[in-house]
Amino acid sequence: MTAPRTIFITGASSGIGLASAKLFYEQGWNVIATMRTPEKDTELKTLDSSRILVNRLDLQDYSSIEPAIRAGIEKFKTINLLLNNAGYGQGGIFECIPRELVQEQFDVNLFGLMDVTRTLLPHFRANGYGGVINVSSGAGFWSLPMSTMYNASKFALEGFTEALSYELQSQNVFVKSIVPHGGVTQTDFVDRFHGTSTAIGESPKSYDEFKARIAASYQKMIAGASVSSHDVTQTIYDAATDGKVQLRYFIGNDARGFLKARYESQSDEEYMTLMRAYFE
């Protein structure tokens, strides 16, 4: 009898991470579900403890990474797939964002993700196989106003993921990017995004008219959200199991035309004209 495969998930306390933990578990996988505060979990710990491990991992606490991975290997012997899901969006006028909040955005969305990946790669190489799936965003392909830090972190993630895919293909380790766009329901992303914007504080009055206009645009975007965290999770599962040499999996409704603008514009000038028109 073939042993169950094992997935290691970051940010499994809610949204896409929680939905992924449930789906892979339902499909017979062993699940290592990590989160900052595992003591608050009320769902995953009710599942069969022989096939699930809920453990602490905080991407801003480097010392928490290796113990979480080691505990997973000790319990299940082998990890087959890493799902880098943890992340959040930071909003606000760039001029007003202090350096420490810039650092926090990159620590969670990029540097911590890199740390987890780097720590797990020797295990994959020793086994002769493995997979890394990074949850990205349309924000890694087109930029939005008052989203400078989130865009910057996701653009960097896309560049890292693509470059890493070349390196790890030589080690029989696949790398894939899941790209939700158009708005995902059943997550706390929007609330946290607006929360970070509020926490930054007041911006100069000269930005007031601009902020009001952008707020109206964002309301339209939020109202058009049509992809659930479960839809994204199914795409993650498909990417993990389809055996395809495919880097990116886009999922979402391109009703705003951002994806079309990025890939079908005949020039950068045409692309920027289309994008700016949405926020006028």
TAGI-V265612 format. One record per residue. N is the residue number from 1. RES is the residue in three letters. PHI is phi in radians with two decimals (999 if undefined). BURIAL is + if it has 24 or more other C-alpha atoms within 12 Angstrom, else -. Layout:
n:N res:RES phi:PHI burial:BURIAL
n:N res:RES phi:PHI burial:BURIAL
//
This chain:
n:1 res:MET phi:999 burial:-
n:2 res:THR phi:-1.26 burial:-
n:3 res:ALA phi:-1.20 burial:-
n:4 res:PRO phi:-1.07 burial:-
n:5 res:ARG phi:-1.36 burial:+
n:6 res:THR phi:-2.21 burial:+
n:7 res:ILE phi:-1.99 burial:+
n:8 res:PHE phi:-1.94 burial:+
n:9 res:ILE phi:-2.08 burial:+
n:10 res:THR phi:-1.73 burial:+
n:11 res:GLY phi:1.15 burial:+
n:12 res:ALA phi:-1.60 burial:+
n:13 res:SER phi:-1.42 burial:+
n:14 res:SER phi:-2.81 burial:+
n:15 res:GLY phi:0.96 burial:+
n:16 res:ILE phi:-1.09 burial:+
n:17 res:GLY phi:-1.11 burial:+
n:18 res:LEU phi:-1.16 burial:+
n:19 res:ALA phi:-1.07 burial:+
n:20 res:SER phi:-1.16 burial:+
n:21 res:ALA phi:-1.02 burial:+
n:22 res:LYS phi:-1.16 burial:+
n:23 res:LEU phi:-1.16 burial:+
n:24 res:PHE phi:-1.12 burial:+
n:25 res:TYR phi:-1.08 burial:+
n:26 res:GLU phi:-1.10 burial:-
n:27 res:GLN phi:-1.53 burial:-
n:28 res:GLY phi:1.64 burial:-
n:29 res:TRP phi:-1.40 burial:+
n:30 res:ASN phi:-1.36 burial:+
n:31 res:VAL phi:-2.24 burial:+
n:32 res:ILE phi:-1.83 burial:+
n:33 res:ALA phi:-1.78 burial:+
n:34 res:THR phi:-1.91 burial:+
n:35 res:MET phi:-2.85 burial:+
n:36 res:ARG phi:-1.20 burial:+
n:37 res:THR phi:-2.26 burial:-
n:38 res:PRO phi:-1.10 burial:+
n:39 res:GLU phi:-1.16 burial:-
n:40 res:LYS phi:-1.55 burial:-
n:41 res:ASP phi:-1.16 burial:-
n:42 res:THR phi:-2.10 burial:-
n:43 res:GLU phi:-1.96 burial:-
n:44 res:LEU phi:-1.18 burial:+
n:45 res:LYS phi:-1.24 burial:+
n:46 res:THR phi:-1.47 burial:-
n:47 res:LEU phi:-1.43 burial:-
n:48 res:ASP phi:-1.03 burial:-
n:49 res:SER phi:-1.16 burial:-
n:50 res:SER phi:-1.33 burial:-
n:51 res:ARG phi:-2.14 burial:+
n:52 res:ILE phi:-2.46 burial:+
n:53 res:LEU phi:-2.26 burial:+
n:54 res:VAL phi:-1.76 burial:+
n:55 res:ASN phi:-2.48 burial:+
n:56 res:ARG phi:-1.48 burial:+
n:57 res:LEU phi:-2.65 burial:+
n:58 res:ASP phi:-2.03 burial:+
n:59 res:LEU phi:-1.10 burial:+
n:60 res:GLN phi:-1.62 burial:+
n:61 res:ASP phi:-2.13 burial:-
n:62 res:TYR phi:-0.97 burial:-
n:63 res:SER phi:-1.19 burial:-
n:64 res:SER phi:-1.52 burial:+
n:65 res:ILE phi:-1.32 burial:+
n:66 res:GLU phi:-1.07 burial:+
n:67 res:PRO phi:-1.08 burial:-
n:68 res:ALA phi:-1.15 burial:+
n:69 res:ILE phi:-1.19 burial:+
n:70 res:ARG phi:-1.08 burial:+
n:71 res:ALA phi:-1.11 burial:+
n:72 res:GLY phi:-1.14 burial:+
n:73 res:ILE phi:-1.18 burial:+
n:74 res:GLU phi:-1.09 burial:-
n:75 res:LYS phi:-1.39 burial:-
n:76 res:PHE phi:-1.93 burial:+
n:77 res:LYS phi:1.31 burial:-
n:78 res:THR phi:-2.38 burial:+
n:79 res:ILE phi:-1.91 burial:+
n:80 res:ASN phi:-1.73 burial:+
n:81 res:LEU phi:-2.52 burial:+
n:82 res:LEU phi:-1.87 burial:+
n:83 res:LEU phi:-1.90 burial:+
n:84 res:ASN phi:-1.46 burial:+
n:85 res:ASN phi:-1.86 burial:+
n:86 res:ALA phi:-1.01 burial:+
n:87 res:GLY phi:3.00 burial:+
n:88 res:TYR phi:-2.70 burial:+
n:89 res:GLY phi:-1.91 burial:+
n:90 res:GLN phi:-1.96 burial:+
n:91 res:GLY phi:-1.99 burial:+
n:92 res:GLY phi:2.36 burial:+
n:93 res:ILE phi:-1.23 burial:+
n:94 res:PHE phi:-0.97 burial:+
n:95 res:GLU phi:-0.95 burial:-
n:96 res:CYS phi:-1.70 burial:+
n:97 res:ILE phi:-1.51 burial:+
n:98 res:PRO phi:-1.22 burial:-
n:99 res:ARG phi:-0.97 burial:-
n:100 res:GLU phi:-1.14 burial:-
n:101 res:LEU phi:-1.35 burial:+
n:102 res:VAL phi:-1.09 burial:+
n:103 res:GLN phi:-1.06 burial:-
n:104 res:GLU phi:-1.10 burial:+
n:105 res:GLN phi:-1.06 burial:+
n:106 res:PHE phi:-1.32 burial:+
n:107 res:ASP phi:-1.06 burial:+
n:108 res:VAL phi:-1.42 burial:+
n:109 res:ASN phi:-1.40 burial:+
n:110 res:LEU phi:-2.34 burial:+
n:111 res:PHE phi:-1.14 burial:+
n:112 res:GLY phi:-1.14 burial:+
n:113 res:LEU phi:-1.02 burial:+
n:114 res:MET phi:-1.09 burial:+
n:115 res:ASP phi:-1.09 burial:+
n:116 res:VAL phi:-1.11 burial:+
n:117 res:THR phi:-1.07 burial:+
n:118 res:ARG phi:-1.04 burial:-
n:119 res:THR phi:-1.20 burial:-
n:120 res:LEU phi:-1.54 burial:+
n:121 res:LEU phi:-1.05 burial:+
n:122 res:PRO phi:-1.03 burial:-
n:123 res:HIS phi:-1.15 burial:+
n:124 res:PHE phi:-1.08 burial:+
n:125 res:ARG phi:-1.12 burial:+
n:126 res:ALA phi:-1.13 burial:-
n:127 res:ASN phi:-1.40 burial:-
n:128 res:GLY phi:1.48 burial:-
n:129 res:TYR phi:-2.92 burial:+
n:130 res:GLY phi:2.79 burial:+
n:131 res:GLY phi:-2.66 burial:+
n:132 res:VAL phi:-2.21 burial:+
n:133 res:ILE phi:-2.10 burial:+
n:134 res:ASN phi:-1.83 burial:+
n:135 res:VAL phi:-1.48 burial:+
n:136 res:SER phi:-1.78 burial:+
n:137 res:SER phi:-2.96 burial:+
n:138 res:GLY phi:-1.00 burial:+
n:139 res:ALA phi:-1.17 burial:+
n:140 res:GLY phi:-1.60 burial:+
n:141 res:PHE phi:-2.20 burial:+
n:142 res:TRP phi:-2.45 burial:+
n:143 res:SER phi:-1.76 burial:+
n:144 res:LEU phi:-2.19 burial:+
n:145 res:PRO phi:-1.11 burial:+
n:146 res:MET phi:1.09 burial:+
n:147 res:SER phi:-2.37 burial:+
n:148 res:THR phi:-1.02 burial:+
n:149 res:MET phi:-1.29 burial:+
n:150 res:TYR phi:-1.13 burial:+
n:151 res:ASN phi:-1.02 burial:+
n:152 res:ALA phi:-1.04 burial:+
n:153 res:SER phi:-1.19 burial:+
n:154 res:LYS phi:-1.38 burial:+
n:155 res:PHE phi:-1.06 burial:+
n:156 res:ALA phi:-1.12 burial:+
n:157 res:LEU phi:-1.08 burial:+
n:158 res:GLU phi:-1.10 burial:+
n:159 res:GLY phi:-1.12 burial:-
n:160 res:PHE phi:-1.09 burial:+
n:161 res:THR phi:-1.09 burial:+
n:162 res:GLU phi:-1.12 burial:+
n:163 res:ALA phi:-1.11 burial:-
n:164 res:LEU phi:-1.12 burial:+
n:165 res:SER phi:-1.08 burial:+
n:166 res:TYR phi:-1.17 burial:-
n:167 res:GLU phi:-1.10 burial:-
n:168 res:LEU phi:-1.41 burial:+
n:169 res:GLN phi:-1.04 burial:+
n:170 res:SER phi:-1.23 burial:-
n:171 res:GLN phi:-1.87 burial:-
n:172 res:ASN phi:1.07 burial:-
n:173 res:VAL phi:-2.10 burial:+
n:174 res:PHE phi:-1.50 burial:+
n:175 res:VAL phi:-2.28 burial:+
n:176 res:LYS phi:-2.40 burial:+
n:177 res:SER phi:-2.13 burial:+
n:178 res:ILE phi:-1.71 burial:+
n:179 res:VAL phi:-2.10 burial:+
n:180 res:PRO phi:-1.19 burial:+
n:181 res:HIS phi:-2.66 burial:+
n:182 res:GLY phi:1.56 burial:+
n:183 res:GLY phi:1.77 burial:+
n:184 res:VAL phi:-2.00 burial:+
n:185 res:THR phi:-1.51 burial:+
n:186 res:GLN phi:1.13 burial:-
n:187 res:THR phi:-2.32 burial:+
n:188 res:ASP phi:-1.73 burial:-
n:189 res:PHE phi:-1.02 burial:+
n:190 res:VAL phi:-1.09 burial:+
n:191 res:ASP phi:-1.08 burial:-
n:192 res:ARG phi:-1.23 burial:-
n:193 res:PHE phi:-1.04 burial:+
n:194 res:HIS phi:-1.23 burial:+
n:195 res:GLY phi:-1.12 burial:-
n:196 res:THR phi:-1.16 burial:+
n:197 res:SER phi:-1.11 burial:+
n:198 res:THR phi:-1.17 burial:-
n:199 res:ALA phi:-1.17 burial:-
n:200 res:ILE phi:-1.15 burial:+
n:201 res:GLY phi:1.80 burial:-
n:202 res:GLU phi:-1.25 burial:-
n:203 res:SER phi:-1.72 burial:-
n:204 res:PRO phi:-0.97 burial:-
n:205 res:LYS phi:-1.01 burial:-
n:206 res:SER phi:-1.12 burial:-
n:207 res:TYR phi:-1.56 burial:-
n:208 res:ASP phi:-1.01 burial:-
n:209 res:GLU phi:-1.10 burial:-
n:210 res:PHE phi:-1.06 burial:-
n:211 res:LYS phi:-1.10 burial:+
n:212 res:ALA phi:-1.12 burial:-
n:213 res:ARG phi:-1.16 burial:-
n:214 res:ILE phi:-1.22 burial:+
n:215 res:ALA phi:-1.06 burial:+
n:216 res:ALA phi:-1.13 burial:-
n:217 res:SER phi:-1.12 burial:+
n:218 res:TYR phi:-1.16 burial:+
n:219 res:GLN phi:-1.09 burial:-
n:220 res:LYS phi:-1.12 burial:-
n:221 res:MET phi:-1.15 burial:+
n:222 res:ILE phi:-1.11 burial:-
n:223 res:ALA phi:-1.11 burial:-
n:224 res:GLY phi:-1.58 burial:-
n:225 res:ALA phi:-1.07 burial:+
n:226 res:SER phi:-2.37 burial:-
n:227 res:VAL phi:-1.80 burial:+
n:228 res:SER phi:-1.57 burial:+
n:229 res:SER phi:-1.07 burial:+
n:230 res:HIS phi:-1.22 burial:+
n:231 res:ASP phi:-1.09 burial:+
n:232 res:VAL phi:-1.11 burial:+
n:233 res:THR phi:-1.07 burial:+
n:234 res:GLN phi:-1.11 burial:+
n:235 res:THR phi:-1.14 burial:+
n:236 res:ILE phi:-1.06 burial:+
n:237 res:TYR phi:-1.11 burial:+
n:238 res:ASP phi:-1.06 burial:+
n:239 res:ALA phi:-1.10 burial:+
n:240 res:ALA phi:-1.26 burial:+
n:241 res:THR phi:-2.12 burial:+
n:242 res:ASP phi:-1.42 burial:-
n:243 res:GLY phi:1.24 burial:-
n:244 res:LYS phi:-1.45 burial:-
n:245 res:VAL phi:-1.57 burial:-
n:246 res:GLN phi:-2.30 burial:-
n:247 res:LEU phi:-1.45 burial:+
n:248 res:ARG phi:-2.02 burial:+
n:249 res:TYR phi:-2.16 burial:+
n:250 res:PHE phi:-1.49 burial:+
n:251 res:ILE phi:-2.45 burial:+
n:252 res:GLY phi:2.65 burial:+
n:253 res:ASN phi:-1.80 burial:+
n:254 res:ASP phi:-1.59 burial:-
n:255 res:ALA phi:-1.03 burial:-
n:256 res:ARG phi:-1.36 burial:+
n:257 res:GLY phi:1.44 burial:-
n:258 res:PHE phi:-1.15 burial:+
n:259 res:LEU phi:-1.14 burial:+
n:260 res:LYS phi:-1.09 burial:-
n:261 res:ALA phi:-1.08 burial:+
n:262 res:ARG phi:-1.15 burial:+
n:263 res:TYR phi:-1.69 burial:-
n:264 res:GLU phi:-1.98 burial:-
n:265 res:SER phi:-1.11 burial:-
n:266 res:GLN phi:-1.45 burial:-
n:267 res:SER phi:-2.73 burial:-
n:268 res:ASP phi:-1.16 burial:-
n:269 res:GLU phi:-1.08 burial:-
n:270 res:GLU phi:-1.10 burial:-
n:271 res:TYR phi:-1.03 burial:+
n:272 res:MET phi:-1.18 burial:-
n:273 res:THR phi:-1.10 burial:-
n:274 res:LEU phi:-1.12 burial:+
n:275 res:MET phi:-1.19 burial:+
n:276 res:ARG phi:-1.11 burial:-
n:277 res:ALA phi:-1.07 burial:-
n:278 res:TYR phi:-1.19 burial:+
n:279 res:PHE phi:-1.87 burial:+
n:280 res:GLU phi:-1.45 burial:-
//
